[in-house]
Amino acid sequence: KAGVTQTPRYLIKTRGQQVTLSCSPISGHRSVSWYQQTPGQGLQFLFEYFSETQRNKGNFPGRFSGRQFSNSRSEMNVSTLELGDSALYLCASRKAQGTTEAFFGQGTRLTVV
Amino acid sequence: KQEVTQIPAALSVPEGENLVLNCSFTDSAIYNLQWFRQDPGKGLTSLLLIQSSQREQTSGRLNASLDKSSGRSTLYIAASQPGDSATYLCAVGYGGSQGNLIFGKGTKLSVKP
């Protein structure tokens, strides 16, 4: 069966712009989580969505937001981009919230110039 | 604050050697622990999931153990191969409303032919 699909794979944006990333979870999975990975900080949790509701949020500024659609696909938006937002953004798919095995997509590499 | 530590940060071994990667966590009230592999610039591949009620899980040449009381997990790789070269990450999950995973910084493994 198809895995977790993230689009686009690569993005280059300018400071001050906004960006939207997309994640399609494994079919039948209802939980989608987003993580930011940087060399210095490692993997840090952004937020989790389950049944179209944000269930959990990490310690990131309000410029980072997300949503989940009725088909479980999720989008993440970052507004007013800063150089420090350059990172690999990873999406994780789970069948249920919090308790089951997480499967990750290939990520979106965002570069802010 | 839950913290996950992985030691060593990097490891280089000759092909064929058996090796152990270590993961420790500060809060023993975990729900599960998951080991991942990450190749450069790629997403995370799930290797093993251990529920809090389990002591170990095995998949092929991989064996992961969990000791909740001491806050430790190990990933044992038997008969290492150059294709095992990657960064190995452990992540703990606390279940319930706290659905996110907390990751260690990883161990970068290099297996020399």
Backbone of each chain as ProteinMPNN parsed JSONL, in Angstrom:
{"seq_chain_A": "KAGVTQTPRYLIKTRGQQVTLSCSPISGHRSVSWYQQTPGQGLQFLFEYFSETQRNKGNFPGRFSGRQFSNSRSEMNVSTLELGDSALYLCASRKAQGTTEAFFGQGTRLTVV", "coords_chain_A": {"N_chain_A": [[0.847, -1.182, 0.0], [0.317, 2.351, -0.463], [2.693, 4.683, 0.841], [3.427, 7.383, 3.125], [2.902, 10.487, 1.718], [4.567, 13.369, 0.841], [4.419, 16.658, -0.341], [5.629, 19.772, -1.738], [8.8, 18.167, -2.608], [11.049, 19.715, -2.455], [11.695, 23.148, -1.725], [12.297, 26.562, -2.348], [12.315, 29.598, -0.823], [11.78, 33.127, -0.256], [12.758, 35.329, 2.377], [10.126, 36.501, 4.455], [8.099, 35.66, 2.804], [5.32, 33.327, 2.442], [4.555, 29.826, 2.973], [3.158, 26.701, 1.957], [2.875, 23.395, 2.906], [2.239, 19.986, 2.064], [0.711, 16.923, 3.168], [-0.082, 13.601, 2.681], [-1.526, 11.027, 4.378], [-1.038, 7.495, 5.152], [-3.435, 5.323, 3.737], [-6.407, 5.03, 5.576], [-5.271, 5.829, 7.917], [-5.658, 8.177, 10.532], [-4.391, 10.064, 12.014], [-2.161, 12.743, 11.828], [1.016, 14.049, 12.151], [3.351, 16.737, 12.458], [6.782, 17.531, 12.052], [9.782, 19.375, 12.612], [13.028, 19.296, 11.361], [16.291, 20.096, 12.088], [19.866, 20.59, 11.8], [20.965, 21.513, 14.219], [18.972, 21.407, 16.256], [17.745, 18.986, 15.987], [14.995, 16.7, 15.707], [11.938, 18.244, 16.085], [8.75, 18.574, 17.49], [5.884, 19.831, 15.9], [2.942, 20.008, 15.485], [-0.069, 18.012, 15.993], [-2.68, 16.438, 14.242], [-5.903, 15.068, 14.418], [-8.733, 13.526, 13.244], [-9.51, 15.935, 11.979], [-9.004, 17.876, 13.872], [-6.83, 19.872, 15.796], [-4.79, 18.33, 18.059], [-2.629, 18.473, 19.67], [0.189, 20.509, 20.372], [3.368, 21.807, 19.605], [6.199, 23.766, 20.773], [6.256, 26.248, 19.074], [6.246, 29.346, 17.21], [3.283, 31.336, 16.406], [3.341, 31.676, 13.707], [3.505, 29.314, 12.487], [1.232, 27.061, 11.327], [-1.511, 24.773, 10.863], [-3.699, 22.388, 9.24], [-6.27, 19.911, 8.909], [-7.92, 17.848, 6.619], [-11.109, 16.353, 5.694], [-10.498, 13.967, 4.484], [-8.277, 13.171, 5.76], [-5.871, 14.162, 4.842], [-3.267, 16.554, 5.289], [-2.235, 19.921, 5.746], [0.462, 22.189, 6.167], [1.291, 25.415, 7.143], [3.513, 28.104, 6.863], [4.017, 31.35, 7.748], [5.38, 34.596, 6.94], [8.207, 34.018, 6.477], [11.357, 33.147, 7.943], [14.974, 33.132, 7.979], [15.818, 31.147, 9.702], [13.866, 29.249, 9.514], [14.531, 27.455, 7.656], [14.747, 24.117, 6.939], [14.232, 20.526, 7.239], [11.068, 19.358, 6.8], [8.995, 17.096, 8.258], [6.424, 14.688, 7.994], [4.271, 12.653, 9.877], [2.4, 9.676, 9.943], [-0.281, 8.03, 11.535], [-2.324, 5.307, 12.616], [-4.071, 5.676, 14.747], [-4.515, 8.128, 17.356], [-1.571, 8.842, 19.0], [-0.898, 6.216, 19.999], [-0.02, 4.228, 18.345], [2.159, 2.765, 15.825], [4.313, 5.02, 14.159], [4.616, 6.321, 10.905], [6.73, 7.77, 8.583], [6.939, 10.372, 6.081], [8.92, 11.313, 3.155], [9.676, 13.864, 3.497], [9.816, 17.487, 3.247], [12.088, 19.642, 1.933], [12.848, 22.734, 2.961], [14.163, 25.764, 1.995], [15.102, 28.908, 2.998], [15.846, 31.997, 1.712]], "CA_chain_A": [[0.0, 0.0, 0.0], [1.096, 3.568, -0.579], [3.18, 5.236, 2.09], [3.113, 8.774, 3.407], [3.35, 11.312, 0.605], [4.72, 14.787, 1.127], [4.717, 17.501, -1.499], [6.651, 19.307, -2.667], [9.987, 17.627, -1.948], [11.991, 20.815, -2.242], [11.154, 24.502, -1.872], [13.159, 27.697, -2.029], [11.474, 30.782, -0.622], [12.466, 34.332, 0.209], [12.321, 35.844, 3.68], [8.899, 37.274, 4.421], [7.044, 34.953, 2.077], [4.677, 32.249, 3.172], [4.668, 28.56, 2.265], [2.235, 25.647, 2.366], [3.356, 22.042, 2.657], [1.137, 19.037, 2.083], [1.002, 15.557, 3.596], [-1.159, 12.62, 2.541], [-1.15, 9.879, 5.209], [-1.37, 6.153, 4.678], [-4.88, 5.118, 3.69], [-6.948, 4.477, 6.813], [-4.675, 6.508, 9.068], [-6.387, 9.407, 10.803], [-3.54, 10.998, 12.749], [-1.027, 13.305, 11.103], [1.852, 14.932, 12.956], [4.391, 17.449, 11.714], [8.03, 17.735, 12.775], [10.84, 20.139, 11.957], [14.348, 18.735, 11.639], [17.452, 20.929, 11.77], [21.093, 19.991, 12.336], [21.24, 21.922, 15.59], [17.911, 21.072, 17.205], [17.203, 17.658, 15.761], [13.576, 16.632, 15.352], [11.082, 18.911, 17.052], [7.333, 18.41, 17.211], [5.136, 21.05, 15.59], [1.563, 19.778, 15.915], [-0.711, 16.775, 15.579], [-4.088, 16.523, 13.897], [-6.661, 13.816, 14.427], [-10.134, 13.813, 12.916], [-9.63, 17.34, 11.573], [-8.825, 18.754, 15.023], [-5.486, 19.904, 16.353], [-4.855, 17.668, 19.361], [-1.406, 18.66, 20.432], [0.986, 21.525, 19.7], [4.704, 22.016, 20.141], [6.572, 25.114, 21.163], [6.618, 27.022, 17.894], [5.439, 30.571, 17.125], [2.011, 31.277, 15.707], [3.538, 31.703, 12.241], [3.355, 27.926, 12.043], [-0.138, 26.613, 11.52], [-1.835, 23.617, 10.039], [-5.086, 21.955, 9.227], [-6.48, 18.566, 8.383], [-9.168, 17.754, 5.858], [-11.943, 15.192, 6.027], [-9.867, 12.746, 3.96], [-7.082, 13.024, 6.617], [-4.737, 14.912, 4.309], [-2.967, 17.706, 6.146], [-1.362, 20.972, 5.235], [1.142, 23.007, 7.146], [1.575, 26.726, 6.592], [4.43, 28.978, 7.611], [3.919, 32.718, 7.236], [6.493, 35.504, 7.222], [9.36, 33.124, 6.613], [12.646, 33.633, 8.435], [16.078, 32.267, 7.571], [15.87, 30.027, 10.638], [12.837, 28.255, 9.193], [15.124, 26.486, 6.73], [14.764, 22.831, 7.639], [13.487, 19.417, 6.64], [9.788, 19.221, 7.482], [8.56, 15.702, 8.149], [5.059, 14.39, 8.379], [4.114, 11.28, 10.362], [1.043, 9.145, 9.824], [-0.587, 6.938, 12.473], [-3.698, 4.838, 12.499], [-4.843, 6.321, 15.805], [-3.732, 9.16, 18.009], [-0.647, 8.634, 20.104], [-0.61, 4.904, 20.557], [0.399, 3.231, 17.363], [3.41, 2.988, 15.109], [4.341, 6.194, 13.29], [5.291, 6.159, 9.62], [7.092, 9.102, 8.112], [7.151, 10.639, 4.67], [10.286, 11.637, 2.76], [9.976, 15.214, 3.934], [9.95, 18.637, 2.347], [13.271, 20.443, 2.279], [12.57, 24.155, 2.771], [15.304, 26.673, 2.113], [14.695, 30.316, 3.002], [17.013, 32.827, 1.338]], "C_chain_A": [[0.885, 1.235, 0.0], [1.506, 4.065, 0.793], [2.706, 6.654, 2.285], [3.715, 9.632, 2.299], [3.392, 12.774, 1.002], [5.071, 15.524, -0.146], [4.783, 18.958, -1.082], [7.841, 18.721, -1.92], [10.986, 18.717, -1.618], [11.306, 22.162, -2.512], [12.245, 25.515, -1.557], [12.27, 28.925, -1.97], [12.343, 31.938, -0.12], [11.914, 34.733, 1.564], [11.069, 36.689, 3.521], [7.76, 36.62, 3.66], [6.361, 33.939, 2.974], [4.739, 30.984, 2.318], [3.641, 27.573, 2.824], [2.797, 24.301, 1.946], [2.19, 21.074, 2.818], [1.597, 17.648, 2.485], [-0.237, 14.693, 3.411], [-0.765, 11.374, 3.329], [-1.477, 8.557, 4.513], [-2.892, 5.985, 4.73], [-5.368, 4.449, 4.971], [-6.367, 5.093, 8.065], [-5.362, 7.851, 9.273], [-5.563, 10.454, 11.551], [-2.372, 11.434, 11.881], [-0.293, 14.257, 12.034], [2.91, 15.554, 12.07], [5.594, 17.685, 12.629], [8.969, 18.587, 11.925], [12.18, 19.523, 12.34], [15.427, 19.691, 11.162], [18.688, 20.299, 12.362], [21.324, 20.322, 13.807], [20.241, 21.402, 16.605], [17.378, 19.66, 17.048], [15.736, 17.725, 15.343], [12.733, 17.246, 16.448], [9.636, 18.858, 16.573], [6.659, 19.76, 16.978], [3.692, 20.939, 16.062], [1.053, 18.444, 15.378], [-2.186, 17.049, 15.294], [-4.699, 15.134, 13.891], [-8.117, 14.17, 14.208], [-10.373, 15.308, 12.742], [-9.44, 18.337, 12.71], [-7.368, 18.718, 15.475], [-5.544, 19.385, 17.776], [-3.685, 18.029, 20.253], [-0.538, 19.646, 19.656], [2.33, 21.659, 20.387], [4.965, 23.477, 20.41], [7.121, 25.896, 19.973], [5.732, 28.262, 17.836], [4.201, 30.386, 16.264], [2.129, 31.354, 14.197], [3.376, 30.311, 11.637], [1.922, 27.475, 12.337], [-0.409, 25.426, 10.617], [-3.327, 23.377, 10.007], [-5.153, 20.545, 8.66], [-7.855, 18.521, 7.734], [-9.906, 16.457, 6.191], [-11.362, 13.882, 5.487], [-8.529, 12.458, 4.669], [-5.835, 13.695, 6.048], [-4.533, 16.176, 5.147], [-2.086, 18.694, 5.394], [-0.753, 21.728, 6.404], [1.516, 24.323, 6.471], [2.561, 27.465, 7.496], [4.355, 30.359, 6.97], [5.162, 33.517, 7.628], [7.779, 34.717, 7.483], [10.608, 33.848, 7.091], [13.732, 32.656, 7.998], [16.137, 31.008, 8.43], [14.802, 28.971, 10.405], [13.342, 27.229, 8.182], [15.32, 25.164, 7.464], [14.143, 21.758, 6.755], [12.208, 19.255, 7.455], [9.234, 17.826, 7.189], [7.15, 15.526, 8.679], [4.997, 12.924, 8.796], [2.648, 10.886, 10.344], [0.866, 8.019, 10.833], [-2.046, 6.555, 12.333], [-4.596, 5.536, 13.525], [-3.928, 7.301, 16.511], [-2.85, 8.569, 19.097], [-0.194, 7.228, 20.413], [0.03, 3.923, 19.594], [1.657, 3.666, 16.616], [3.273, 4.177, 14.166], [5.146, 5.889, 12.042], [5.509, 7.551, 9.034], [7.181, 9.171, 6.592], [8.603, 10.988, 4.409], [10.665, 13.066, 3.121], [9.951, 16.25, 2.824], [11.138, 19.45, 2.833], [12.978, 21.889, 1.934], [13.841, 24.959, 2.982], [14.782, 28.09, 2.001], [15.929, 31.167, 2.745], [16.696, 34.31, 1.497]], "O_chain_A": [[2.046, 1.184, 0.405], [0.783, 3.901, 1.775], [1.715, 7.083, 1.693], [4.899, 9.512, 1.984], [2.394, 13.345, 1.442], [5.908, 15.079, -0.931], [4.07, 19.36, -0.163], [7.873, 18.782, -0.69], [11.688, 18.642, -0.61], [10.462, 22.288, -3.399], [13.018, 25.341, -0.615], [11.568, 29.253, -2.927], [13.46, 31.753, 0.362], [10.742, 34.503, 1.86], [10.953, 37.485, 2.589], [6.596, 36.976, 3.842], [6.769, 33.719, 4.114], [4.946, 31.048, 1.107], [3.303, 27.61, 4.007], [3.15, 24.092, 0.785], [1.273, 21.311, 3.604], [2.72, 17.241, 2.188], [-1.311, 15.013, 3.922], [0.225, 10.725, 2.993], [-2.096, 8.516, 3.45], [-3.546, 6.455, 5.661], [-4.82, 3.435, 5.401], [-6.902, 4.906, 9.157], [-5.62, 8.577, 8.314], [-5.993, 11.597, 11.7], [-1.684, 10.611, 11.278], [-0.892, 15.153, 12.628], [3.316, 14.977, 11.062], [5.446, 17.995, 13.811], [8.952, 18.529, 10.696], [12.432, 19.26, 13.516], [15.477, 20.053, 9.986], [18.59, 19.546, 13.33], [21.829, 19.487, 14.556], [20.625, 20.999, 17.703], [16.629, 19.187, 17.903], [15.298, 18.685, 14.708], [12.799, 16.826, 17.603], [9.348, 19.072, 15.395], [6.837, 20.703, 17.749], [3.264, 21.689, 16.939], [1.626, 17.839, 14.472], [-2.845, 17.796, 16.017], [-4.098, 14.166, 13.425], [-8.67, 15.019, 14.907], [-11.321, 15.868, 13.293], [-9.692, 19.528, 12.528], [-6.752, 17.653, 15.527], [-6.264, 19.932, 18.611], [-3.768, 17.896, 21.474], [-0.524, 19.627, 18.425], [2.414, 21.628, 21.615], [4.075, 24.319, 20.291], [8.32, 26.164, 19.894], [4.61, 28.251, 18.342], [4.082, 29.425, 15.504], [1.154, 31.129, 13.48], [3.142, 30.157, 10.438], [1.474, 27.515, 13.483], [0.374, 25.119, 9.718], [-4.107, 24.07, 10.66], [-4.219, 20.062, 8.021], [-8.822, 19.088, 8.244], [-9.381, 15.585, 6.883], [-11.699, 12.805, 5.98], [-7.755, 11.608, 4.229], [-4.824, 13.779, 6.746], [-5.485, 16.779, 5.641], [-1.301, 18.322, 4.522], [-1.357, 21.882, 7.466], [2.007, 24.325, 5.342], [2.448, 27.445, 8.722], [4.605, 30.505, 5.773], [5.894, 33.14, 8.542], [8.346, 34.76, 8.574], [10.883, 34.986, 6.709], [13.45, 31.498, 7.687], [16.468, 29.929, 7.937], [14.83, 27.911, 11.03], [12.657, 26.249, 7.89], [15.989, 25.114, 8.496], [13.608, 22.036, 5.682], [12.263, 19.039, 8.666], [9.034, 17.441, 6.038], [6.748, 16.133, 9.671], [5.594, 12.06, 8.153], [1.772, 11.678, 10.69], [1.736, 7.161, 10.979], [-2.891, 7.377, 11.976], [-5.721, 5.931, 13.221], [-2.717, 7.306, 16.293], [-3.329, 7.882, 19.999], [0.843, 7.066, 21.057], [0.562, 2.895, 20.011], [2.14, 4.789, 16.767], [2.269, 4.329, 13.47], [6.215, 5.282, 12.105], [4.603, 8.384, 8.997], [7.456, 8.18, 5.915], [9.428, 10.964, 5.323], [11.837, 13.437, 3.058], [10.049, 15.933, 1.638], [11.189, 19.887, 3.983], [12.869, 22.243, 0.759], [14.505, 24.847, 4.013], [14.105, 28.439, 1.034], [16.925, 31.075, 3.461], [17.55, 35.156, 1.232]]}, "seq_chain_B": "KQEVTQIPAALSVPEGENLVLNCSFTDSAIYNLQWFRQDPGKGLTSLLLIQSSQREQTSGRLNASLDKSSGRSTLYIAASQPGDSATYLCAVGYGGSQGNLIFGKGTKLSVKP", "coords_chain_B": {"N_chain_B": [[10.663, 17.876, 32.203], [10.611, 15.837, 29.404], [13.386, 14.075, 28.215], [15.435, 12.691, 25.697], [18.214, 10.761, 25.138], [20.923, 9.83, 23.106], [23.629, 7.713, 22.834], [26.607, 6.378, 21.408], [27.187, 9.566, 19.661], [28.209, 9.176, 17.192], [29.425, 6.384, 15.341], [31.765, 4.081, 14.175], [32.319, 1.099, 12.512], [33.841, -2.055, 11.521], [32.76, -4.042, 8.743], [30.561, -6.764, 9.405], [30.713, -6.813, 12.117], [29.062, -7.096, 15.297], [26.859, -4.823, 16.907], [25.817, -2.322, 19.319], [23.429, 0.116, 19.911], [22.578, 2.861, 21.956], [19.912, 4.218, 23.949], [18.487, 6.551, 26.089], [16.011, 7.702, 28.428], [14.291, 10.242, 30.272], [11.831, 10.282, 31.613], [10.087, 7.684, 32.814], [7.501, 6.906, 32.335], [6.537, 5.969, 29.84], [4.659, 5.242, 26.839], [5.246, 3.884, 24.534], [8.141, 2.959, 22.537], [10.068, 3.805, 19.779], [12.234, 2.807, 17.186], [14.074, 4.31, 14.588], [15.409, 4.612, 11.268], [17.437, 6.802, 9.407], [18.387, 7.88, 6.294], [20.775, 9.997, 4.61], [19.37, 13.166, 4.046], [16.863, 12.145, 3.72], [13.57, 10.785, 4.606], [12.245, 9.271, 7.65], [12.608, 5.854, 8.419], [10.686, 3.4, 9.851], [11.856, 1.062, 12.173], [11.539, -0.658, 14.447], [8.973, -1.086, 16.849], [8.337, -0.83, 20.233], [6.102, -1.681, 22.663], [5.129, -0.408, 25.893], [4.648, -2.508, 27.598], [6.189, -4.542, 26.698], [9.333, -6.302, 26.484], [11.202, -6.716, 24.524], [11.786, -6.531, 20.941], [12.035, -8.043, 17.747], [13.445, -7.966, 14.491], [14.514, -9.454, 11.776], [17.933, -8.922, 11.466], [17.929, -7.175, 13.525], [17.46, -6.265, 16.925], [15.591, -4.944, 19.473], [15.564, -3.743, 22.765], [13.826, -2.982, 25.819], [13.904, -1.3, 28.86], [12.004, -0.087, 31.068], [12.088, 0.723, 33.75], [14.68, 1.535, 34.237], [14.92, 3.435, 32.358], [15.914, 2.947, 29.751], [16.823, 1.894, 26.421], [17.992, -0.413, 23.988], [19.396, -0.924, 20.777], [20.238, -3.6, 18.951], [22.379, -4.628, 16.446], [23.048, -7.19, 14.354], [25.819, -8.76, 12.726], [26.823, -6.57, 11.009], [26.421, -4.577, 8.017], [27.639, -2.733, 5.121], [25.418, -1.411, 4.017], [23.934, -0.823, 6.237], [24.723, 1.591, 7.11], [23.811, 4.658, 8.327], [21.788, 7.143, 10.02], [20.597, 6.46, 13.207], [17.687, 6.741, 15.025], [16.031, 7.11, 18.125], [12.781, 7.241, 19.57], [10.434, 8.306, 21.957], [7.113, 7.686, 23.044], [4.316, 9.033, 24.699], [1.656, 8.637, 24.693], [-1.995, 8.909, 24.985], [-3.349, 12.169, 25.294], [-1.058, 13.422, 24.728], [0.277, 13.153, 22.027], [2.614, 13.27, 20.603], [5.892, 12.279, 19.458], [9.003, 12.079, 21.157], [12.209, 12.776, 20.312], [15.557, 11.439, 20.258], [18.882, 12.724, 19.486], [20.141, 11.091, 17.764], [22.259, 8.423, 16.478], [24.967, 8.318, 14.418], [25.826, 5.925, 12.224], [28.487, 4.235, 10.729], [29.452, 1.747, 8.606], [32.206, 0.057, 7.672], [33.479, -1.388, 4.679]], "CA_chain_B": [[10.677, 17.852, 30.75], [11.15, 14.565, 28.922], [14.557, 14.181, 27.354], [15.909, 11.432, 25.137], [19.643, 10.882, 24.845], [21.498, 8.697, 22.393], [25.083, 7.649, 22.918], [27.37, 7.571, 21.042], [26.634, 10.369, 18.579], [28.699, 8.585, 15.949], [30.053, 5.083, 15.552], [32.298, 3.491, 12.952], [32.685, -0.29, 12.772], [34.096, -2.827, 10.307], [31.686, -4.921, 8.3], [30.473, -8.061, 10.07], [30.704, -6.674, 13.576], [27.804, -6.889, 16.008], [26.958, -3.543, 17.602], [24.695, -1.905, 20.161], [23.161, 1.546, 20.014], [21.913, 3.116, 23.226], [18.935, 5.293, 24.055], [17.985, 6.693, 27.458], [14.947, 8.695, 28.538], [14.234, 10.704, 31.662], [10.525, 9.993, 32.196], [9.863, 6.263, 32.524], [6.08, 6.641, 32.101], [6.32, 5.991, 28.391], [3.661, 4.328, 26.306], [5.978, 3.031, 23.606], [9.409, 3.474, 22.054], [10.221, 3.412, 18.385], [13.532, 3.035, 16.562], [14.0, 4.686, 13.18], [16.636, 4.785, 10.502], [17.337, 7.914, 8.462], [19.469, 8.047, 5.337], [21.013, 11.435, 4.418], [18.403, 13.946, 3.29], [15.619, 11.395, 3.507], [12.677, 10.674, 5.744], [12.537, 8.247, 8.645], [12.064, 4.522, 8.191], [10.445, 2.722, 11.115], [12.526, -0.236, 12.294], [10.915, -1.476, 15.484], [8.142, -0.419, 17.843], [8.19, -1.617, 21.45], [5.113, -1.15, 23.59], [5.678, -0.325, 27.256], [4.473, -3.795, 28.27], [7.096, -5.505, 26.093], [10.743, -6.18, 26.859], [12.013, -6.649, 23.32], [11.194, -6.824, 19.646], [13.062, -8.481, 16.807], [13.131, -7.96, 13.07], [15.711, -9.817, 11.028], [19.185, -8.78, 12.222], [17.743, -6.137, 14.531], [16.76, -6.592, 18.152], [15.496, -3.79, 20.361], [15.119, -4.068, 24.114], [13.307, -1.852, 26.584], [13.868, -1.408, 30.315], [11.338, 1.142, 31.495], [12.456, 1.122, 35.111], [15.962, 2.234, 34.191], [14.859, 4.464, 31.319], [16.889, 2.626, 28.712], [16.54, 0.974, 25.326], [19.14, -0.672, 23.136], [19.17, -1.511, 19.455], [21.327, -4.51, 18.62], [22.453, -4.956, 15.024], [23.939, -8.333, 14.179], [26.519, -8.935, 11.446], [26.586, -5.303, 10.306], [26.746, -4.494, 6.593], [27.756, -1.324, 4.69], [24.078, -0.867, 3.805], [23.361, -0.392, 7.518], [25.211, 2.936, 7.392], [22.7, 5.608, 8.388], [21.581, 7.668, 11.369], [19.552, 5.727, 13.917], [17.001, 7.613, 15.975], [14.99, 6.523, 18.958], [11.745, 8.198, 19.932], [9.506, 7.787, 22.959], [5.759, 8.195, 22.971], [3.664, 9.002, 25.999], [0.268, 8.264, 24.52], [-3.055, 9.792, 25.436], [-3.474, 13.436, 24.578], [0.28, 13.839, 24.313], [0.477, 12.185, 20.962], [3.846, 13.436, 19.853], [7.091, 11.524, 19.791], [10.163, 12.871, 21.567], [13.33, 12.125, 19.659], [16.952, 11.694, 20.547], [19.6, 13.372, 18.389], [20.558, 10.06, 16.832], [23.618, 7.889, 16.369], [25.354, 8.154, 13.02], [26.572, 4.679, 12.09], [29.219, 3.989, 9.485], [29.961, 0.392, 8.541], [33.252, 0.06, 6.652], [33.655, -2.688, 4.016]], "C_chain_B": [[11.322, 16.543, 30.288], [12.333, 14.809, 28.002], [14.986, 12.788, 26.917], [17.346, 11.63, 24.682], [20.133, 9.63, 24.144], [23.017, 8.807, 22.417], [25.541, 6.35, 22.262], [26.687, 8.366, 19.946], [27.052, 9.816, 17.226], [29.468, 7.318, 16.273], [30.521, 4.542, 14.213], [32.793, 2.087, 13.267], [33.035, -0.975, 11.455], [32.922, -3.739, 10.001], [31.739, -6.255, 9.039], [30.397, -7.977, 11.584], [29.272, -6.545, 14.103], [27.926, -5.595, 16.795], [25.672, -3.229, 18.349], [24.615, -0.392, 20.181], [22.299, 1.774, 21.255], [20.984, 4.322, 23.182], [18.479, 5.35, 25.507], [16.963, 7.817, 27.5], [14.716, 9.006, 30.006], [12.915, 10.341, 32.352], [10.139, 8.567, 31.825], [8.404, 5.928, 32.235], [5.746, 6.675, 30.618], [5.239, 4.997, 28.0], [4.306, 3.359, 25.316], [7.29, 3.698, 23.213], [9.609, 2.935, 20.655], [11.635, 3.741, 17.927], [13.323, 3.298, 15.077], [15.393, 4.696, 12.581], [16.404, 5.952, 9.554], [18.579, 7.965, 7.59], [19.595, 9.537, 5.026], [19.967, 12.104, 3.534], [17.07, 13.269, 3.064], [14.745, 11.41, 4.758], [13.102, 9.56, 6.682], [11.863, 6.934, 8.261], [11.903, 3.836, 9.54], [11.102, 1.349, 11.11], [11.786, -1.157, 13.263], [10.112, -0.578, 16.408], [8.032, -1.341, 19.041], [7.145, -0.953, 22.328], [5.674, -1.226, 25.006], [5.58, -1.65, 28.004], [5.437, -4.869, 27.755], [8.521, -5.26, 26.555], [11.647, -6.103, 25.642], [11.195, -6.959, 22.086], [12.337, -7.156, 18.695], [12.539, -8.376, 15.387], [14.418, -8.245, 12.316], [16.953, -9.737, 11.897], [19.089, -7.752, 13.338], [16.989, -6.684, 15.738], [16.765, -5.366, 19.043], [14.97, -4.255, 21.707], [14.657, -2.802, 24.809], [13.308, -2.188, 28.063], [13.302, -0.101, 30.829], [11.852, 1.641, 32.831], [13.77, 1.891, 35.133], [15.993, 3.314, 33.129], [15.816, 4.218, 30.179], [16.301, 1.709, 27.642], [17.833, 0.771, 24.55], [18.663, -1.256, 21.814], [20.414, -2.303, 19.103], [21.254, -4.837, 17.137], [23.486, -6.072, 14.868], [24.571, -8.312, 12.788], [26.337, -7.709, 10.549], [27.105, -5.336, 8.863], [26.893, -3.024, 6.191], [26.407, -0.656, 4.459], [23.371, -0.449, 5.087], [23.795, 1.024, 7.869], [24.075, 3.942, 7.256], [22.709, 6.224, 9.776], [20.394, 6.937, 11.985], [18.997, 6.613, 15.027], [16.055, 6.795, 16.846], [14.033, 7.616, 19.372], [10.808, 7.553, 20.938], [8.166, 8.464, 22.788], [5.091, 8.03, 24.313], [2.167, 8.796, 25.902], [-0.711, 9.312, 24.982], [-3.131, 11.048, 24.616], [-2.116, 13.951, 24.128], [0.73, 12.89, 23.222], [1.803, 12.273, 20.254], [4.931, 12.492, 20.339], [8.187, 12.498, 20.197], [11.392, 12.119, 21.116], [14.66, 12.425, 20.332], [17.61, 12.317, 19.333], [20.16, 12.356, 17.395], [21.992, 9.605, 16.991], [23.906, 7.661, 14.898], [26.28, 6.957, 12.899], [27.226, 4.582, 10.722], [29.802, 2.586, 9.553], [30.925, 0.311, 7.361], [33.41, -1.322, 6.027], [35.032, -3.28, 4.313]], "O_chain_B": [[12.42, 16.188, 30.716], [12.274, 15.658, 27.113], [14.904, 11.83, 27.685], [17.651, 12.557, 23.931], [19.802, 8.512, 24.537], [23.599, 9.835, 22.072], [24.943, 5.304, 22.516], [25.711, 7.898, 19.359], [26.339, 9.97, 16.234], [30.079, 7.195, 17.335], [29.773, 4.542, 13.235], [33.594, 1.899, 14.182], [32.59, -0.542, 10.392], [32.186, -4.151, 10.897], [32.814, -6.808, 9.271], [30.058, -8.953, 12.253], [28.399, -5.971, 13.452], [29.005, -5.295, 17.307], [24.605, -3.775, 18.068], [25.605, 0.295, 20.434], [21.408, 0.981, 21.562], [21.234, 5.302, 22.48], [18.127, 4.326, 26.093], [17.031, 8.764, 26.716], [14.916, 8.156, 30.874], [12.899, 10.117, 33.562], [9.892, 8.272, 30.656], [8.092, 4.78, 31.92], [4.791, 7.328, 30.198], [4.946, 4.046, 28.725], [3.963, 2.178, 25.265], [7.517, 4.867, 23.523], [9.355, 1.762, 20.38], [12.17, 4.807, 18.233], [12.534, 2.635, 14.403], [16.402, 4.776, 13.281], [15.33, 6.087, 8.968], [19.695, 8.081, 8.095], [18.618, 10.273, 5.163], [19.71, 11.661, 2.415], [16.239, 13.762, 2.303], [15.109, 11.955, 5.8], [14.176, 8.979, 6.532], [10.708, 6.908, 7.837], [12.87, 3.703, 10.29], [10.933, 0.57, 10.172], [11.453, -2.293, 12.927], [10.515, 0.545, 16.711], [7.674, -2.51, 18.893], [7.29, 0.212, 22.696], [6.581, -2.011, 25.283], [6.342, -1.892, 28.94], [5.498, -5.969, 28.304], [8.873, -4.154, 26.965], [12.723, -5.507, 25.696], [10.111, -7.54, 22.14], [13.445, -6.633, 18.815], [11.372, -8.652, 15.107], [15.302, -7.392, 12.226], [17.036, -10.392, 12.935], [20.077, -7.49, 14.024], [16.031, -7.446, 15.609], [17.823, -4.81, 19.336], [14.044, -5.062, 21.779], [15.044, -1.694, 24.437], [12.785, -3.222, 28.477], [14.03, 0.876, 31.005], [12.031, 2.844, 33.023], [13.953, 2.793, 35.951], [16.984, 4.034, 33.006], [16.459, 5.145, 29.686], [15.427, 0.882, 27.902], [18.666, 1.674, 24.465], [17.669, -1.978, 21.748], [21.505, -1.747, 18.974], [20.217, -5.264, 16.63], [24.656, -5.903, 15.213], [23.946, -7.903, 11.809], [25.765, -7.805, 9.463], [28.078, -6.018, 8.541], [26.328, -2.152, 6.851], [26.27, 0.547, 4.682], [22.328, 0.203, 5.038], [23.288, 1.602, 8.83], [23.457, 4.059, 6.197], [23.54, 5.87, 10.613], [19.334, 6.811, 11.373], [19.737, 7.154, 15.849], [15.365, 5.898, 16.36], [14.42, 8.777, 19.508], [10.432, 6.391, 20.79], [8.079, 9.641, 22.439], [5.271, 7.017, 24.989], [1.476, 8.782, 26.921], [-0.343, 10.435, 25.325], [-2.995, 11.015, 23.393], [-2.029, 14.811, 23.252], [1.473, 11.94, 23.471], [2.101, 11.446, 19.392], [4.896, 11.983, 21.459], [8.289, 13.598, 19.655], [11.597, 10.963, 21.488], [14.869, 13.5, 20.894], [16.992, 12.433, 18.275], [20.603, 12.726, 16.307], [22.827, 10.307, 17.562], [23.2, 6.919, 14.216], [27.397, 6.978, 13.416], [26.592, 4.817, 9.693], [30.568, 2.275, 10.465], [30.528, 0.472, 6.206], [33.471, -2.321, 6.743], [35.351, -4.37, 3.837]]}, "name": "protein", "num_of_chains": 2, "seq": "KAGVTQTPRYLIKTRGQQVTLSCSPISGHRSVSWYQQTPGQGLQFLFEYFSETQRNKGNFPGRFSGRQFSNSRSEMNVSTLELGDSALYLCASRKAQGTTEAFFGQGTRLTVVKQEVTQIPAALSVPEGENLVLNCSFTDSAIYNLQWFRQDPGKGLTSLLLIQSSQREQTSGRLNASLDKSSGRSTLYIAASQPGDSATYLCAVGYGGSQGNLIFGKGTKLSVKP"}
